[in-house]
Amino acid sequence: MFLLGQVATALLYTPVALMAYPLNPILRSRIIGVWAHFIVWWLKLTCGLTHSVEGRENIPNQPCVILSKHQSAWETIAFQTIFPAQAWVLKRELLRIPFFGWGLAMTQPIAIDRRQGLKALDSVVKQGIDRLQQGRFVVVFPEGTRMAPGARGRYNPGGAMLAVKAQAAVLPVAHNAGKFWPRHGFLKKPGEIKVVIGPLIPVKNKRAKQVNEEAKQWIESTVAQIS
């Protein structure tokens, strides 16, 4: 039931997203985000899966770089209902997915080819600074891919480097979505996903490596606590 509603509404909402193209990126993202709000409600109705958010007071008024754990597809939808207008750092191939990928492209993400190494890192920094100047939060999953609950990947430095270059604070986010919406599983488990938004990590007089490590330590310790 959830999947049918997700697919059907994506098809129906695509023309609305396309009509929003001439608008500025922030307004365009808000219009496209209406679909995310519906999906979060639909998930609760069909699967009994809800979420709670701790630390909303830590979300700043000015744009920053969000470094988050990545466990499932849930956060790619729900974050649009939790945080202000965003730009995502994501794999370029996701934009090729019919309808869903087209909607992603409309949000003007930072699409990279991870095989390009340093060139991809440079693209994250340059495009990320542009998105921050537009007034949008930049969302980065530093591990680069979805991790199963309890697993830990290497934290890539791109997000931290962007924050240091732009002199924008880092907002660390932890959650346990993978416990209820598995990264490779079809079935969703009922329950409550816990999202914890940490205190801002300042970047002044810090190197990217230090910022990355601070975010990693907070995220991983918090994920362990809520899992």
GROMACS elastic network, one bead per residue, 0.5 to 0.9 nm:
[ bonds ]
;  ai    aj funct       b0    kb
    1     4     6  0.51977   500
    1     5     6  0.62356   500
    1     6     6  0.85552   500
    1    46     6  0.64693   500
    1    47     6  0.85809   500
    2     5     6  0.52485   500
    2     6     6  0.60702   500
    2     7     6  0.86744   500
    2    39     6  0.85526   500
    2    42     6  0.67679   500
    2    43     6  0.63267   500
    2    45     6  0.85857   500
    2    46     6  0.57752   500
    2    47     6  0.71554   500
    3     7     6  0.61088   500
    3     8     6  0.84159   500
    4     7     6  0.53372   500
    4     8     6  0.59739   500
    4     9     6  0.84732   500
    5     8     6  0.51497   500
    5     9     6  0.59460   500
    5    10     6  0.83038   500
    5    39     6  0.82339   500
    5    42     6  0.76166   500
    6     9     6  0.55414   500
    6    10     6  0.61154   500
    6    11     6  0.87690   500
    6    39     6  0.66551   500
    6    42     6  0.81868   500
    7    10     6  0.51121   500
    7    11     6  0.63218   500
    7    12     6  0.87383   500
    7   100     6  0.89450   500
    8    11     6  0.52775   500
    8    12     6  0.63360   500
    8    13     6  0.86424   500
    9    13     6  0.58021   500
    9    14     6  0.83774   500
    9    35     6  0.77325   500
    9    38     6  0.89077   500
    9    39     6  0.87760   500
   10    13     6  0.51694   500
   10    14     6  0.60540   500
   10    35     6  0.76496   500
   10    99     6  0.67107   500
   10   100     6  0.69667   500
   10   103     6  0.87211   500
   11    14     6  0.55188   500
   11    15     6  0.80354   500
   11    99     6  0.66613   500
   11   100     6  0.87470   500
   12    15     6  0.68211   500
   12    16     6  0.79303   500
   13    16     6  0.52415   500
   13    17     6  0.63929   500
   13    18     6  0.88082   500
   13    32     6  0.82899   500
   13    35     6  0.72898   500
   14    17     6  0.50603   500
   14    18     6  0.62257   500
   14    19     6  0.87239   500
   14    32     6  0.88227   500
   14    99     6  0.65604   500
   14   100     6  0.84628   500
   14   102     6  0.80908   500
   14   103     6  0.68983   500
   15    19     6  0.62236   500
   15    20     6  0.87459   500
   16    19     6  0.51793   500
   16    20     6  0.64922   500
   16    31     6  0.82584   500
   16    32     6  0.79617   500
   17    20     6  0.51689   500
   17    21     6  0.69003   500
   17    28     6  0.76726   500
   17    29     6  0.89831   500
   17    31     6  0.71779   500
   17    32     6  0.57823   500
   17   102     6  0.89970   500
   17   103     6  0.67047   500
   17   106     6  0.72161   500
   18    21     6  0.54413   500
   18    22     6  0.87074   500
   18   102     6  0.88906   500
   18   103     6  0.81330   500
   18   106     6  0.75138   500
   19    22     6  0.72531   500
   19    23     6  0.86313   500
   20    23     6  0.55989   500
   20    24     6  0.85908   500
   20    27     6  0.81896   500
   20    28     6  0.55197   500
   20    29     6  0.87747   500
   20    31     6  0.72903   500
   20    32     6  0.81471   500
   20   106     6  0.83981   500
   21    24     6  0.79028   500
   21    25     6  0.82663   500
   21    28     6  0.66682   500
   21   106     6  0.67482   500
   21   107     6  0.89733   500
   22    25     6  0.87895   500
   22    28     6  0.82399   500
   23    26     6  0.82196   500
   23    27     6  0.63867   500
   23    28     6  0.57487   500
   24    27     6  0.56185   500
   24    28     6  0.60387   500
   24    29     6  0.86542   500
   25    29     6  0.60343   500
   25    30     6  0.86376   500
   25    85     6  0.85811   500
   25   106     6  0.84238   500
   25   107     6  0.66918   500
   25   108     6  0.71599   500
   25   134     6  0.79521   500
   25   136     6  0.86584   500
   26    29     6  0.51482   500
   26    30     6  0.63399   500
   26    31     6  0.88172   500
   26    84     6  0.89560   500
   26    85     6  0.57492   500
   26    86     6  0.78640   500
   26   107     6  0.83735   500
   26   134     6  0.79042   500
   26   135     6  0.76770   500
   26   136     6  0.70161   500
   27    30     6  0.50815   500
   27    31     6  0.63258   500
   27    32     6  0.87185   500
   27    85     6  0.82148   500
   28    31     6  0.52526   500
   28    32     6  0.62901   500
   28    33     6  0.84746   500
   28   106     6  0.76375   500
   28   107     6  0.68440   500
   29    32     6  0.51338   500
   29    33     6  0.58681   500
   29    34     6  0.88401   500
   29    80     6  0.86998   500
   29    85     6  0.61733   500
   29    86     6  0.73957   500
   29    87     6  0.87247   500
   29   106     6  0.78195   500
   29   107     6  0.54769   500
   29   108     6  0.86570   500
   30    34     6  0.66742   500
   30    80     6  0.84129   500
   30    84     6  0.85957   500
   30    85     6  0.66094   500
   31    34     6  0.55399   500
   31    35     6  0.79784   500
   32    35     6  0.59763   500
   32    36     6  0.75424   500
   32   103     6  0.74273   500
   32   106     6  0.82712   500
   32   107     6  0.77486   500
   33    36     6  0.50105   500
   33    37     6  0.65664   500
   33    38     6  0.88610   500
   33    77     6  0.84574   500
   33    80     6  0.59227   500
   33    81     6  0.71291   500
   33    85     6  0.87439   500
   34    37     6  0.51862   500
   34    38     6  0.65080   500
   34    39     6  0.88378   500
   34    80     6  0.87584   500
   34    81     6  0.84137   500
   35    38     6  0.51130   500
   35    39     6  0.62652   500
   35    40     6  0.87746   500
   35    77     6  0.88533   500
   36    39     6  0.50381   500
   36    40     6  0.62464   500
   36    41     6  0.86710   500
   36    77     6  0.54769   500
   36    78     6  0.65137   500
   36    79     6  0.86535   500
   36    80     6  0.64620   500
   36    81     6  0.67280   500
   37    40     6  0.52656   500
   37    41     6  0.63990   500
   37    42     6  0.86276   500
   37    77     6  0.82473   500
   37    78     6  0.75161   500
   37    80     6  0.77858   500
   37    81     6  0.59927   500
   38    41     6  0.51302   500
   38    42     6  0.59871   500
   38    43     6  0.85164   500
   39    43     6  0.59388   500
   39    44     6  0.85625   500
   39    77     6  0.76930   500
   39    78     6  0.83431   500
   40    43     6  0.51561   500
   40    44     6  0.64797   500
   40    45     6  0.88305   500
   40    49     6  0.86062   500
   40    50     6  0.77366   500
   40    74     6  0.87976   500
   40    77     6  0.76463   500
   40    78     6  0.64975   500
   40    81     6  0.83383   500
   41    44     6  0.52068   500
   41    45     6  0.63062   500
   41    46     6  0.87784   500
   41    50     6  0.83162   500
   42    45     6  0.50087   500
   42    46     6  0.60282   500
   42    47     6  0.80526   500
   43    46     6  0.54158   500
   43    47     6  0.54262   500
   43    48     6  0.66944   500
   43    49     6  0.59189   500
   43    50     6  0.74508   500
   43   188     6  0.89679   500
   44    47     6  0.55856   500
   44    50     6  0.54258   500
   44    51     6  0.89506   500
   44   190     6  0.83083   500
   45    48     6  0.58082   500
   45    49     6  0.78237   500
   46    49     6  0.80950   500
   47    50     6  0.87712   500
   47   187     6  0.89760   500
   47   188     6  0.65428   500
   47   189     6  0.69167   500
   47   190     6  0.57280   500
   47   191     6  0.87468   500
   48   188     6  0.88438   500
   48   189     6  0.76826   500
   48   191     6  0.64027   500
   48   192     6  0.84746   500
   49   180     6  0.77409   500
   49   188     6  0.77305   500
   49   189     6  0.68593   500
   49   192     6  0.58570   500
   49   193     6  0.74292   500
   50   190     6  0.77624   500
   50   191     6  0.62947   500
   50   193     6  0.61910   500
   50   194     6  0.89164   500
   51   177     6  0.88549   500
   51   191     6  0.80369   500
   51   194     6  0.57785   500
   51   195     6  0.72004   500
   52   192     6  0.67968   500
   52   193     6  0.63456   500
   52   194     6  0.52586   500
   52   195     6  0.60718   500
   52   196     6  0.84622   500
   53    56     6  0.67785   500
   53    82     6  0.82332   500
   53   193     6  0.86529   500
   53   194     6  0.63152   500
   53   196     6  0.58675   500
   53   197     6  0.74356   500
   54    57     6  0.84432   500
   54   194     6  0.78140   500
   54   195     6  0.61814   500
   54   197     6  0.60899   500
   54   198     6  0.85188   500
   55    58     6  0.55387   500
   55    59     6  0.77088   500
   55   195     6  0.85247   500
   55   196     6  0.59457   500
   55   198     6  0.63051   500
   55   199     6  0.78073   500
   56    59     6  0.56493   500
   56    82     6  0.84209   500
   56    83     6  0.88823   500
   56   196     6  0.83034   500
   56   197     6  0.64458   500
   56   198     6  0.87459   500
   57    60     6  0.77748   500
   57   197     6  0.85363   500
   57   199     6  0.88159   500
   58   171     6  0.79306   500
   58   197     6  0.66886   500
   58   198     6  0.65774   500
   58   199     6  0.55022   500
   58   200     6  0.66590   500
   59    62     6  0.87005   500
   59    64     6  0.89076   500
   59    83     6  0.76771   500
   59    84     6  0.88845   500
   59   171     6  0.74663   500
   59   197     6  0.77143   500
   59   198     6  0.87266   500
   59   199     6  0.82774   500
   59   200     6  0.79794   500
   60    63     6  0.71366   500
   60    64     6  0.76193   500
   60   171     6  0.86801   500
   60   200     6  0.81568   500
   61    64     6  0.89543   500
   62   132     6  0.89618   500
   62   135     6  0.73248   500
   62   136     6  0.85075   500
   62   137     6  0.83121   500
   62   168     6  0.88048   500
   63    84     6  0.85578   500
   63    86     6  0.89363   500
   63   132     6  0.58806   500
   63   133     6  0.81323   500
   63   134     6  0.88432   500
   63   135     6  0.57231   500
   63   136     6  0.55471   500
   63   138     6  0.77345   500
   63   168     6  0.73501   500
   63   169     6  0.83465   500
   64   132     6  0.70543   500
   64   136     6  0.78040   500
   64   137     6  0.52198   500
   64   138     6  0.65596   500
   64   139     6  0.87841   500
   64   163     6  0.75017   500
   64   167     6  0.89640   500
   64   168     6  0.52077   500
   64   169     6  0.53260   500
   64   170     6  0.59547   500
   64   171     6  0.68288   500
   64   200     6  0.89892   500
   65   128     6  0.87558   500
   65   132     6  0.83156   500
   65   137     6  0.59235   500
   65   139     6  0.61001   500
   65   140     6  0.72914   500
   65   159     6  0.69141   500
   65   160     6  0.79791   500
   65   162     6  0.78007   500
   65   163     6  0.61049   500
   65   168     6  0.66318   500
   65   169     6  0.63394   500
   65   171     6  0.60594   500
   65   172     6  0.85084   500
   66   137     6  0.69710   500
   66   138     6  0.59717   500
   66   140     6  0.59808   500
   66   141     6  0.82782   500
   66   159     6  0.80146   500
   66   169     6  0.86599   500
   66   170     6  0.57868   500
   66   172     6  0.59028   500
   66   173     6  0.70942   500
   67   138     6  0.86187   500
   67   139     6  0.62970   500
   67   140     6  0.51036   500
   67   141     6  0.58432   500
   67   142     6  0.64968   500
   67   159     6  0.68731   500
   67   160     6  0.81842   500
   67   170     6  0.67703   500
   67   171     6  0.61465   500
   67   173     6  0.62188   500
   67   174     6  0.88829   500
   67   212     6  0.89106   500
   67   215     6  0.72003   500
   67   216     6  0.87460   500
   67   219     6  0.85978   500
   68   139     6  0.75103   500
   68   140     6  0.64810   500
   68   141     6  0.52574   500
   68   142     6  0.70816   500
   68   143     6  0.88003   500
   68   171     6  0.82677   500
   68   172     6  0.58239   500
   68   174     6  0.60483   500
   68   175     6  0.82584   500
   68   215     6  0.87465   500
   68   219     6  0.73318   500
   69   140     6  0.89650   500
   69   141     6  0.61334   500
   69   142     6  0.75939   500
   69   143     6  0.75260   500
   69   146     6  0.82152   500
   69   147     6  0.81527   500
   69   172     6  0.85507   500
   69   173     6  0.65878   500
   69   174     6  0.55925   500
   69   175     6  0.67607   500
   69   176     6  0.86213   500
   69   219     6  0.69252   500
   69   220     6  0.81172   500
   69   223     6  0.82141   500
   70    73     6  0.82669   500
   70    75     6  0.73809   500
   70    76     6  0.88042   500
   70   141     6  0.59611   500
   70   142     6  0.83566   500
   70   143     6  0.73559   500
   70   144     6  0.80033   500
   70   145     6  0.66540   500
   70   147     6  0.61576   500
   70   148     6  0.87402   500
   70   174     6  0.86619   500
   70   175     6  0.83453   500
   70   177     6  0.84847   500
   70   178     6  0.83032   500
   71    74     6  0.81491   500
   71    75     6  0.79601   500
   71   145     6  0.80014   500
   71   148     6  0.58785   500
   71   149     6  0.68583   500
   71   175     6  0.83044   500
   71   176     6  0.73584   500
   71   177     6  0.61956   500
   71   179     6  0.84004   500
   71   181     6  0.83007   500
   71   182     6  0.74019   500
   71   183     6  0.61697   500
   72    75     6  0.65926   500
   72    76     6  0.79484   500
   72   146     6  0.59047   500
   72   147     6  0.77059   500
   72   148     6  0.82343   500
   72   177     6  0.63128   500
   72   178     6  0.53202   500
   72   179     6  0.89538   500
   72   180     6  0.89504   500
   72   181     6  0.61211   500
   72   182     6  0.59542   500
   72   184     6  0.81409   500
   73    76     6  0.54624   500
   73    77     6  0.69864   500
   73    78     6  0.89900   500
   73   146     6  0.82648   500
   73   177     6  0.85719   500
   73   178     6  0.86424   500
   73   181     6  0.75340   500
   73   182     6  0.83798   500
   73   183     6  0.68410   500
   74    77     6  0.54807   500
   74    78     6  0.60422   500
   74    79     6  0.83326   500
   74   177     6  0.66113   500
   74   178     6  0.82532   500
   74   181     6  0.68274   500
   75    79     6  0.54223   500
   75    80     6  0.83405   500
   75   175     6  0.86804   500
   75   177     6  0.73295   500
   76    79     6  0.60030   500
   76    80     6  0.73863   500
   76    88     6  0.89772   500
   77    80     6  0.58749   500
   77    81     6  0.76583   500
   78    81     6  0.53381   500
   78    82     6  0.66066   500
   78    83     6  0.89808   500
   79    83     6  0.59174   500
   79    84     6  0.88547   500
   79    86     6  0.88376   500
   80    83     6  0.59137   500
   80    84     6  0.73170   500
   80    85     6  0.73395   500
   80    86     6  0.74084   500
   81    84     6  0.79822   500
   83    86     6  0.74348   500
   83   137     6  0.80582   500
   84   136     6  0.72807   500
   84   137     6  0.68779   500
   85   135     6  0.79220   500
   85   136     6  0.52987   500
   85   137     6  0.62665   500
   85   138     6  0.88282   500
   86   107     6  0.81226   500
   86   109     6  0.84291   500
   86   131     6  0.83926   500
   86   135     6  0.87318   500
   86   136     6  0.50209   500
   86   138     6  0.56243   500
   86   139     6  0.66881   500
   87   107     6  0.68520   500
   87   108     6  0.66616   500
   87   110     6  0.68096   500
   87   128     6  0.81020   500
   87   131     6  0.66859   500
   87   132     6  0.85877   500
   87   136     6  0.63762   500
   87   137     6  0.61819   500
   87   139     6  0.61692   500
   87   140     6  0.89670   500
   88   104     6  0.88704   500
   88   107     6  0.84368   500
   88   108     6  0.81952   500
   88   110     6  0.58168   500
   88   111     6  0.79114   500
   88   137     6  0.84741   500
   88   138     6  0.57878   500
   88   140     6  0.64233   500
   88   141     6  0.88959   500
   89   109     6  0.61589   500
   89   111     6  0.59420   500
   89   112     6  0.73395   500
   89   124     6  0.71807   500
   89   128     6  0.83580   500
   89   138     6  0.73339   500
   89   139     6  0.62529   500
   89   140     6  0.54744   500
   89   141     6  0.76063   500
   89   159     6  0.88154   500
   90    93     6  0.85881   500
   90    94     6  0.74319   500
   90    95     6  0.89838   500
   90   109     6  0.72026   500
   90   110     6  0.62844   500
   90   111     6  0.51047   500
   90   112     6  0.63272   500
   90   113     6  0.87286   500
   90   140     6  0.79280   500
   90   141     6  0.84090   500
   90   144     6  0.82394   500
   91    94     6  0.57977   500
   91    95     6  0.79521   500
   91   110     6  0.84835   500
   91   111     6  0.55654   500
   91   112     6  0.53610   500
   91   113     6  0.61664   500
   91   114     6  0.71219   500
   91   144     6  0.86983   500
   92    95     6  0.58577   500
   92    96     6  0.78207   500
   92   110     6  0.83598   500
   92   112     6  0.51248   500
   92   113     6  0.58253   500
   92   114     6  0.85663   500
   93    96     6  0.55142   500
   93    97     6  0.76003   500
   93   101     6  0.85525   500
   93   111     6  0.83124   500
   93   112     6  0.86376   500
   93   113     6  0.80940   500
   94    97     6  0.57057   500
   94   100     6  0.84135   500
   94   101     6  0.56328   500
   94   102     6  0.89422   500
   94   104     6  0.80893   500
   94   111     6  0.85173   500
   95    98     6  0.80164   500
   95   100     6  0.77232   500
   95   102     6  0.59695   500
   95   103     6  0.81950   500
   95   104     6  0.63868   500
   95   105     6  0.59827   500
   95   111     6  0.81046   500
   96    99     6  0.86784   500
   96   100     6  0.85434   500
   96   101     6  0.54765   500
   96   102     6  0.71472   500
   97   100     6  0.58985   500
   97   102     6  0.70306   500
   98   101     6  0.56887   500
   98   102     6  0.63404   500
   98   103     6  0.88549   500
   99   103     6  0.61176   500
   99   104     6  0.86080   500
  100   103     6  0.51743   500
  100   104     6  0.63498   500
  100   105     6  0.87853   500
  101   105     6  0.62066   500
  101   106     6  0.87056   500
  102   105     6  0.50394   500
  102   106     6  0.64164   500
  103   106     6  0.51131   500
  103   107     6  0.68376   500
  104   107     6  0.53944   500
  104   108     6  0.72111   500
  104   109     6  0.69442   500
  105   108     6  0.54258   500
  105   109     6  0.63884   500
  105   111     6  0.87093   500
  106   109     6  0.79422   500
  108   111     6  0.85424   500
  108   131     6  0.87894   500
  109   127     6  0.88774   500
  109   131     6  0.87239   500
  109   138     6  0.88993   500
  110   123     6  0.78608   500
  110   124     6  0.65823   500
  110   127     6  0.64052   500
  110   128     6  0.71138   500
  110   131     6  0.87137   500
  110   138     6  0.88401   500
  111   120     6  0.89770   500
  111   123     6  0.86638   500
  111   124     6  0.83432   500
  112   115     6  0.87453   500
  112   116     6  0.82708   500
  112   120     6  0.57176   500
  112   121     6  0.84601   500
  112   123     6  0.72630   500
  112   124     6  0.75665   500
  113   116     6  0.57912   500
  113   117     6  0.80786   500
  113   119     6  0.87668   500
  113   120     6  0.61892   500
  114   117     6  0.58924   500
  114   118     6  0.89345   500
  114   119     6  0.87694   500
  114   120     6  0.60523   500
  114   121     6  0.84219   500
  114   144     6  0.89379   500
  115   120     6  0.77915   500
  116   119     6  0.54534   500
  116   120     6  0.54184   500
  116   121     6  0.83497   500
  117   120     6  0.53536   500
  117   121     6  0.64586   500
  117   122     6  0.88307   500
  118   122     6  0.61181   500
  118   123     6  0.85388   500
  119   122     6  0.50650   500
  119   123     6  0.62129   500
  119   124     6  0.87563   500
  120   124     6  0.63166   500
  120   125     6  0.88311   500
  120   158     6  0.88200   500
  121   124     6  0.51267   500
  121   125     6  0.64895   500
  121   126     6  0.88103   500
  121   157     6  0.83692   500
  121   158     6  0.56705   500
  121   159     6  0.89260   500
  121   161     6  0.86485   500
  121   162     6  0.89335   500
  122   125     6  0.52121   500
  122   126     6  0.61869   500
  122   127     6  0.84814   500
  122   158     6  0.82830   500
  123   126     6  0.52091   500
  123   127     6  0.58098   500
  123   128     6  0.78128   500
  124   127     6  0.55083   500
  124   128     6  0.54566   500
  124   129     6  0.83079   500
  124   158     6  0.65478   500
  124   159     6  0.76402   500
  124   161     6  0.88954   500
  124   162     6  0.69762   500
  125   128     6  0.50400   500
  125   129     6  0.60945   500
  125   130     6  0.86777   500
  125   158     6  0.71684   500
  125   159     6  0.78958   500
  125   161     6  0.70210   500
  125   163     6  0.83348   500
  125   165     6  0.73832   500
  125   166     6  0.81790   500
  126   129     6  0.54370   500
  126   130     6  0.65690   500
  126   131     6  0.89821   500
  126   162     6  0.80140   500
  127   130     6  0.50335   500
  127   131     6  0.62902   500
  127   132     6  0.86963   500
  128   131     6  0.51126   500
  128   132     6  0.61804   500
  128   133     6  0.85711   500
  128   138     6  0.66194   500
  128   159     6  0.87517   500
  128   162     6  0.65762   500
  128   163     6  0.87553   500
  128   166     6  0.83709   500
  129   132     6  0.51328   500
  129   133     6  0.61746   500
  129   134     6  0.86721   500
  129   138     6  0.89620   500
  129   162     6  0.70903   500
  129   163     6  0.85334   500
  129   165     6  0.80379   500
  129   166     6  0.59189   500
  130   133     6  0.51365   500
  130   134     6  0.63659   500
  131   135     6  0.67006   500
  131   136     6  0.56536   500
  131   137     6  0.74439   500
  131   138     6  0.70531   500
  132   135     6  0.51768   500
  132   136     6  0.50771   500
  132   137     6  0.61610   500
  132   138     6  0.68290   500
  132   166     6  0.81448   500
  132   168     6  0.83478   500
  133   136     6  0.72705   500
  138   159     6  0.85255   500
  139   159     6  0.82486   500
  140   143     6  0.88086   500
  140   144     6  0.82315   500
  140   158     6  0.82245   500
  140   159     6  0.58749   500
  141   144     6  0.55211   500
  141   145     6  0.72829   500
  141   146     6  0.86095   500
  141   155     6  0.84575   500
  141   156     6  0.86365   500
  141   159     6  0.80423   500
  142   145     6  0.82125   500
  142   153     6  0.86310   500
  142   154     6  0.76979   500
  142   156     6  0.50224   500
  142   157     6  0.70242   500
  142   158     6  0.73047   500
  142   159     6  0.66479   500
  142   160     6  0.86695   500
  142   212     6  0.86456   500
  142   216     6  0.87994   500
  143   146     6  0.76406   500
  143   147     6  0.79489   500
  143   152     6  0.79203   500
  143   153     6  0.53140   500
  143   154     6  0.55005   500
  143   156     6  0.60417   500
  144   153     6  0.82278   500
  144   154     6  0.83432   500
  144   155     6  0.77947   500
  144   156     6  0.72600   500
  145   153     6  0.84078   500
  146   178     6  0.87140   500
  146   183     6  0.64333   500
  147   150     6  0.80155   500
  147   151     6  0.58202   500
  147   152     6  0.66939   500
  147   153     6  0.71462   500
  147   178     6  0.79937   500
  147   183     6  0.74395   500
  148   151     6  0.53902   500
  148   152     6  0.81402   500
  148   178     6  0.63584   500
  148   179     6  0.82678   500
  148   182     6  0.74260   500
  148   183     6  0.68121   500
  149   152     6  0.84206   500
  149   176     6  0.72149   500
  149   177     6  0.84597   500
  149   178     6  0.57808   500
  149   179     6  0.63429   500
  149   182     6  0.86028   500
  149   223     6  0.88144   500
  149   227     6  0.78994   500
  150   223     6  0.84377   500
  150   224     6  0.75512   500
  150   227     6  0.81817   500
  152   155     6  0.87176   500
  152   220     6  0.79204   500
  153   156     6  0.89725   500
  155   158     6  0.89138   500
  155   212     6  0.72665   500
  155   213     6  0.82280   500
  155   216     6  0.70539   500
  156   159     6  0.75454   500
  156   160     6  0.84089   500
  156   212     6  0.79966   500
  157   160     6  0.53902   500
  157   161     6  0.59016   500
  157   162     6  0.85506   500
  157   208     6  0.67352   500
  157   209     6  0.67679   500
  157   211     6  0.88726   500
  157   212     6  0.62329   500
  158   161     6  0.50961   500
  158   162     6  0.61278   500
  158   163     6  0.86684   500
  158   208     6  0.84495   500
  158   212     6  0.88891   500
  159   162     6  0.51217   500
  159   163     6  0.62940   500
  159   164     6  0.87654   500
  159   170     6  0.85130   500
  159   208     6  0.85100   500
  159   212     6  0.78459   500
  160   163     6  0.50513   500
  160   164     6  0.62573   500
  160   165     6  0.86341   500
  160   170     6  0.74549   500
  160   203     6  0.86446   500
  160   207     6  0.85036   500
  160   208     6  0.50509   500
  160   209     6  0.72933   500
  160   210     6  0.85362   500
  160   211     6  0.58779   500
  160   212     6  0.53136   500
  160   215     6  0.86162   500
  161   164     6  0.51543   500
  161   165     6  0.60815   500
  161   166     6  0.84405   500
  161   207     6  0.79035   500
  161   209     6  0.79058   500
  161   211     6  0.83536   500
  161   212     6  0.82335   500
  162   165     6  0.51785   500
  162   166     6  0.59413   500
  162   167     6  0.80962   500
  162   168     6  0.80286   500
  162   208     6  0.82119   500
  163   166     6  0.52105   500
  163   167     6  0.55259   500
  163   169     6  0.61683   500
  163   170     6  0.65198   500
  163   203     6  0.69783   500
  163   208     6  0.78017   500
  163   211     6  0.86012   500
  164   168     6  0.66125   500
  164   169     6  0.80060   500
  164   203     6  0.57188   500
  164   204     6  0.74076   500
  164   205     6  0.86954   500
  164   206     6  0.73493   500
  164   207     6  0.69719   500
  164   208     6  0.60673   500
  164   211     6  0.81683   500
  165   168     6  0.79152   500
  165   208     6  0.86863   500
  166   169     6  0.87824   500
  167   202     6  0.84958   500
  167   203     6  0.63421   500
  167   204     6  0.67714   500
  168   202     6  0.76934   500
  168   203     6  0.69748   500
  168   204     6  0.87684   500
  169   200     6  0.62118   500
  169   201     6  0.56812   500
  169   203     6  0.58446   500
  169   204     6  0.85446   500
  170   199     6  0.87277   500
  170   200     6  0.56653   500
  170   202     6  0.66153   500
  170   203     6  0.74948   500
  170   211     6  0.80182   500
  170   215     6  0.78023   500
  171   197     6  0.72381   500
  171   198     6  0.64336   500
  171   199     6  0.66452   500
  171   201     6  0.63461   500
  171   215     6  0.81933   500
  172   196     6  0.85678   500
  172   197     6  0.61895   500
  172   198     6  0.52707   500
  172   199     6  0.72242   500
  172   200     6  0.71053   500
  172   201     6  0.76813   500
  172   215     6  0.58880   500
  172   216     6  0.83681   500
  172   218     6  0.73269   500
  172   219     6  0.63943   500
  173   195     6  0.72171   500
  173   196     6  0.58327   500
  173   198     6  0.59751   500
  173   215     6  0.87429   500
  173   218     6  0.86359   500
  173   219     6  0.63323   500
  173   222     6  0.88013   500
  174   194     6  0.82474   500
  174   195     6  0.58880   500
  174   196     6  0.52168   500
  174   197     6  0.65701   500
  174   198     6  0.78475   500
  174   218     6  0.83504   500
  174   219     6  0.52753   500
  174   220     6  0.75356   500
  174   221     6  0.89321   500
  174   222     6  0.62251   500
  174   223     6  0.55379   500
  174   226     6  0.86625   500
  175   178     6  0.83698   500
  175   193     6  0.70513   500
  175   194     6  0.54309   500
  175   196     6  0.61347   500
  175   197     6  0.87280   500
  175   219     6  0.86104   500
  175   222     6  0.80966   500
  175   223     6  0.60120   500
  175   226     6  0.74226   500
  175   227     6  0.83125   500
  176   179     6  0.58291   500
  176   180     6  0.77822   500
  176   193     6  0.59738   500
  176   194     6  0.59490   500
  176   195     6  0.71141   500
  176   223     6  0.65912   500
  176   224     6  0.89581   500
  176   226     6  0.68886   500
  176   227     6  0.61118   500
  177   180     6  0.55962   500
  177   181     6  0.58701   500
  177   182     6  0.77002   500
  177   192     6  0.87120   500
  177   193     6  0.54642   500
  177   194     6  0.73312   500
  177   195     6  0.82707   500
  178   183     6  0.63442   500
  178   193     6  0.87673   500
  179   182     6  0.62884   500
  179   189     6  0.79539   500
  179   193     6  0.80782   500
  179   227     6  0.79960   500
  180   187     6  0.85945   500
  180   188     6  0.56618   500
  180   190     6  0.68388   500
  180   191     6  0.71441   500
  180   192     6  0.81443   500
  180   193     6  0.72128   500
  181   184     6  0.85865   500
  181   185     6  0.71099   500
  181   186     6  0.79906   500
  181   187     6  0.72261   500
  181   189     6  0.66579   500
  182   186     6  0.74738   500
  182   187     6  0.77967   500
  182   188     6  0.72908   500
  182   189     6  0.89012   500
  183   186     6  0.86376   500
  185   188     6  0.77274   500
  194   226     6  0.70128   500
  194   227     6  0.87915   500
  195   226     6  0.87273   500
  196   222     6  0.77399   500
  196   223     6  0.86106   500
  196   226     6  0.87264   500
  197   200     6  0.89250   500
  198   201     6  0.85569   500
  198   218     6  0.77542   500
  198   219     6  0.81861   500
  198   222     6  0.89183   500
  201   211     6  0.73776   500
  201   214     6  0.77289   500
  201   215     6  0.74933   500
  202   205     6  0.89172   500
  202   206     6  0.83071   500
  202   211     6  0.80907   500
  203   206     6  0.53385   500
  203   207     6  0.76453   500
  203   208     6  0.81005   500
  203   210     6  0.89280   500
  203   211     6  0.66421   500
  204   207     6  0.85933   500
  206   209     6  0.82565   500
  206   210     6  0.64408   500
  206   211     6  0.67752   500
  207   210     6  0.54173   500
  207   211     6  0.64946   500
  207   212     6  0.87013   500
  208   211     6  0.51113   500
  208   212     6  0.59811   500
  208   213     6  0.85276   500
  209   212     6  0.51075   500
  209   213     6  0.61649   500
  209   214     6  0.86874   500
  210   213     6  0.51314   500
  210   214     6  0.62192   500
  210   215     6  0.86746   500
  211   214     6  0.51658   500
  211   215     6  0.62526   500
  211   216     6  0.85686   500
  212   215     6  0.52361   500
  212   216     6  0.60945   500
  212   217     6  0.86827   500
  213   217     6  0.61065   500
  213   218     6  0.86039   500
  214   217     6  0.53118   500
  214   218     6  0.63123   500
  214   219     6  0.86074   500
  215   218     6  0.52943   500
  215   219     6  0.60045   500
  215   220     6  0.84674   500
  216   219     6  0.52270   500
  216   220     6  0.59426   500
  216   221     6  0.83272   500
  217   220     6  0.54723   500
  217   221     6  0.60133   500
  217   222     6  0.84172   500
  218   221     6  0.54002   500
  218   222     6  0.60318   500
  218   223     6  0.85081   500
  219   222     6  0.52493   500
  219   223     6  0.60367   500
  219   224     6  0.85962   500
  220   223     6  0.51044   500
  220   224     6  0.61947   500
  220   225     6  0.87225   500
  221   224     6  0.51664   500
  221   225     6  0.64102   500
  222   225     6  0.50348   500
  222   226     6  0.63779   500
  222   227     6  0.85008   500
  223   226     6  0.53810   500
  223   227     6  0.59329   500
  224   227     6  0.52478   500
